[in-house]
Amino acid sequence: MRYLSGIFVFFAGLGLQWLWGMHFTLWGLFPNVLLVLTVAIAARSGPVAGQCYGFAWGLFLDVASAHVFGANALAFTIVGYGIGTLRRQMDVESLAPQLLFILLLTPGYLLFYGLTGSIFEHTFLWVGWKHFLLEPLFNCVVAPFGFEFVRKTIDF
């Protein structure tokens, strides 16, 4: 049953990311559901699960993107490992640290993606100020639901 719930979370994340990005954008913005779910899984299950889900979801975003292939997979893997490792030192079960992690990781992820583009494409992949300033807030709105979804679905 554990594996089925893990597979369900994986495909539910893909479906939510696609659905929100295609149909429910606000000013061209939508939350990065896969980043939120990667943080939630790493905080709940540790670095190995966080890395595995993050890498697979990052590959999905890389296939859907027209830029540097592997940048999202690398970024999500680093996020999964970092949060999974920090979960023993910090309280990631309550709402305030969860929102703080998401609020700080989203701009870090966007900057990392841009820097990866500057290394491999020789141009900084800037998403724009609108995305850089508002996407962390969108992710914070979705974060409590993502953490609760992972808590109720995955029983690691």
N, C-alpha and C positions, 0 to 999 in steps of 0.2 A: 504493500500500500504506500510505503514511503516513496518508492520510485515513481509511482503513478502521480502522486501529489507534486513531486518535483517536476515531472514532465508537464503537468497541468500549469504550474506556475510559469514555466519557461514559455509555453505557447500563449498563455494568457497575457504575459508581458509583451510579447511580440504583437499580439492582436490589439492590445490597448495602445501601444505606441503608434501602430499604423492607423488605427481608427481615429485617435485623437489628432494625429498629424494631418490626416486627409480631410476630416469632416468637422472638427471642433476647434479650429484655431481662433484666436482672439488677437487682432492686429497682426496677423501672420505669426503669432507665437503660440506655442503649446508646451506643456511640461515634458521634460525628458523622463518619461515613466521608467525606462530601462535603467537609467542612472539611479533613480530612487529605489527601485527594486534591488539593484545590485548592492546598494548600501544596506538595505533592509536584510537581505539574505546574509551578507557578510557579518552584520551586527548580531544576527540571530544564530548563525551556524558556524561562523569562523572563516579563516582565510582561504581554506581549500574550496569550500562551496562558493564563496564570494568570487574567487578567481575563475572558477569554472563557468559559473553563470555569466560573470562579467565578460569573459573572453568570447563566449558564444553570442551574447547579445551585442557585443562590440562588432563581431564579424557581420552580424545582420545589418547593423548600421553602416558598416563599411561597404557592404554589397549595395546598399541603397544609396550610397553617396557617390559623388563623382570626383572626389578628391583623394587624398592619400589613403591607399588601402592598408589597413592594419592599424591606423592611428587610434580609432575608437576601441578596437580590441585591446591594444596596449594600455590605453588610458583606463578602461573599465577593469582590466586585470590589476593594474596598480591600485585603483580604488578598492577593489574587492580584497586585495591582500592587506592594504593599509588599515581599512576599517576592521577587518577580521582580526588583525593583530592587536589593534587598540581596544577591542571590545572587553578584554580582561582588565584593562587599566581605567576605563571610563564607563559611566552608566549610559548605555545606549538603549535601555528599555523604556525610559521616560521620554515624554514629548519634547521637552526643551533641548536636551542634547541631540535628539534626532533632527530637529529643525536647524540647530546650529551646524551640525555636520553637513546637511544638505545646502544650507545657505553659504557655507564656505567652500564646499567641494564643487559646486556648479561653476563659479567663476574660475576656479583652479583648473577644472576640466576644460573649459573653453579656451583658457590661455595655453594649456598643454597641447590642445589640438592645433591651435594657431602656430605654436612653436614647432611642432612636428611638421607642419606644412612648410615652415620656413627652412627646415633642414632638408626636406626631400623635394619640395617643389620650388624652392628659392623665393617664396613669397609667403608672408604671414597670412594665414587663413583667418581673417578677422570676420566675426559673425555680425558685427555692428553693435552700436551702443544700446540699441533697443533690446536685443537679445541678451547682451552682457549684463544689463541692469535689471531687466524684468524676468528673465528666465529663472533666476534663483528664487524669486517670489512665487512664481507659478509652481516650481518644484516643491516649495515649502507648503503650498496649499494641498498638493497631492500626497506629500510625505506621510501624514498620519494614516491615510487610507492604505497606502502601500505597505507600511509597517504592520498594520492590523491584518491585511490580506496575507502577508507572509507568515505572521504569527499563527493565524487560524488554519492555514493551508499546509504548511510544511511542519512536520513533527520530527525533526532531526534529533 
